[in-house]
Amino acid sequence: LRLARFDPGGTGGIGHAHRLFQAAYTRNITVEHCESTGFDNIHWDFYCAVGVVVEAVKCREATLSANAYGVCIQRGCRDAVVTNSAFSYMRHGVTVGGSGWVNRFIRIANNHAEYMIDAGFDSHPQAQYVTFIGNTVVCRDETDSGNTDGLTCQAADYVIDSNVVMRPYGSGIFAQNVILG
């Protein structure tokens, strides 16, 4: 998918579960240079996908609830890369895990997130071998409420390198090794 612009047309808001795109049980899928605004659930959702590349996307505004995700990598994805993308006014720019099955070999690199509700980028315990490198996060404005982290990493094995976090209200980087036995 390349060079496209998406907007649900003002029908978003609390109670709507808009998903712009979901790829389930796929291989070698690339999304690049796409812009999306106003989706209230997930803009780009990858479910049990292998060989995912998300390059230079722009995701904005989760309308009324501000509870959306830019890119969601979940339920057993492998070899996924999200690079050179921008996210604003939602819950997380990129989230890894948070549902069943382990996501492995995920690279989140050179992205920018601003004004997130929870954290710019995050990973859950259902993730292994996650790399956060060269990302920037501008947390919330001082007039906003809530605790916003820059990066939240709960993956089993991960690398956090050369990221910049500005104005965190919670933790700049929250790192937690989770070992399941």
Solvent accessible surface area in square Angstrom, and as a share of the most:
residue,aa,sasa,rsa
1,L,96,0.48
2,R,138,0.50
3,L,121,0.60
4,A,29,0.22
5,R,185,0.67
6,F,53,0.22
7,D,93,0.48
8,P,32,0.20
9,G,60,0.57
10,G,73,0.70
11,T,77,0.45
12,G,15,0.15
13,G,1,0.01
14,I,130,0.66
15,G,78,0.75
16,H,92,0.41
17,A,77,0.60
18,H,39,0.17
19,R,103,0.38
20,L,32,0.16
21,F,53,0.22
22,Q,87,0.39
23,A,4,0.03
24,A,43,0.34
25,Y,142,0.54
26,T,44,0.25
27,R,175,0.64
28,N,123,0.63
29,I,37,0.19
30,T,56,0.32
31,V,0,0.00
32,E,41,0.18
33,H,83,0.37
34,C,0,0.00
35,E,61,0.27
36,S,2,0.01
37,T,44,0.25
38,G,4,0.04
39,F,18,0.07
40,D,11,0.05
41,N,37,0.19
42,I,8,0.04
43,H,0,0.00
44,W,1,0.00
45,D,0,0.00
46,F,0,0.00
47,Y,38,0.14
48,C,35,0.21
49,A,0,0.00
50,V,40,0.23
51,G,18,0.18
52,V,0,0.00
53,V,57,0.33
54,V,0,0.00
55,E,45,0.20
56,A,24,0.19
57,V,0,0.00
58,K,106,0.45
59,C,0,0.00
60,R,98,0.36
61,E,67,0.30
62,A,1,0.01
63,T,55,0.32
64,L,139,0.69
65,S,39,0.25
66,A,24,0.18
67,N,79,0.40
68,A,0,0.00
69,Y,43,0.16
70,G,0,0.00
71,V,0,0.00
72,C,8,0.05
73,I,0,0.00
74,Q,15,0.07
75,R,88,0.32
76,G,20,0.19
77,C,1,0.00
78,R,103,0.38
79,D,64,0.33
80,A,0,0.00
81,V,46,0.26
82,V,0,0.00
83,T,18,0.11
84,N,79,0.41
85,S,4,0.03
86,A,37,0.29
87,F,2,0.01
88,S,5,0.03
89,Y,100,0.38
90,M,0,0.00
91,R,79,0.29
92,H,5,0.02
93,G,0,0.00
94,V,0,0.00
95,T,3,0.02
96,V,0,0.00
97,G,4,0.04
98,G,47,0.45
99,S,19,0.12
100,G,45,0.43
101,W,137,0.48
102,V,57,0.33
103,N,0,0.00
104,R,87,0.32
105,F,85,0.36
106,I,2,0.01
107,R,104,0.38
108,I,0,0.00
109,A,1,0.01
110,N,86,0.44
111,N,4,0.02
112,H,58,0.26
113,A,0,0.00
114,E,48,0.22
115,Y,53,0.20
116,M,0,0.00
117,I,67,0.34
118,D,43,0.23
119,A,1,0.00
120,G,0,0.00
121,F,0,0.00
122,D,6,0.03
123,S,0,0.00
124,H,52,0.23
125,P,42,0.27
126,Q,54,0.24
127,A,1,0.00
128,Q,39,0.17
129,Y,95,0.36
130,V,1,0.00
131,T,28,0.17
132,F,0,0.00
133,I,46,0.23
134,G,24,0.23
135,N,0,0.00
136,T,42,0.24
137,V,1,0.00
138,V,20,0.11
139,C,0,0.00
140,R,31,0.11
141,D,48,0.25
142,E,129,0.58
143,T,121,0.70
144,D,48,0.25
145,S,88,0.57
146,G,43,0.42
147,N,115,0.59
148,T,0,0.00
149,D,26,0.14
150,G,0,0.00
151,L,0,0.00
152,T,20,0.12
153,C,0,0.00
154,Q,41,0.18
155,A,0,0.00
156,A,33,0.26
157,D,58,0.30
158,Y,53,0.20
159,V,84,0.48
160,I,51,0.26
161,D,63,0.33
162,S,83,0.54
163,N,27,0.14
164,V,76,0.44
165,V,35,0.20
166,M,86,0.38
167,R,108,0.40
168,P,55,0.35
169,Y,84,0.32
170,G,40,0.38
171,S,42,0.27
172,G,24,0.23
173,I,79,0.40
174,F,82,0.34
175,A,55,0.43
176,Q,73,0.33
177,N,105,0.54
178,V,28,0.16
179,I,154,0.78
180,L,137,0.68
181,G,129,1.24
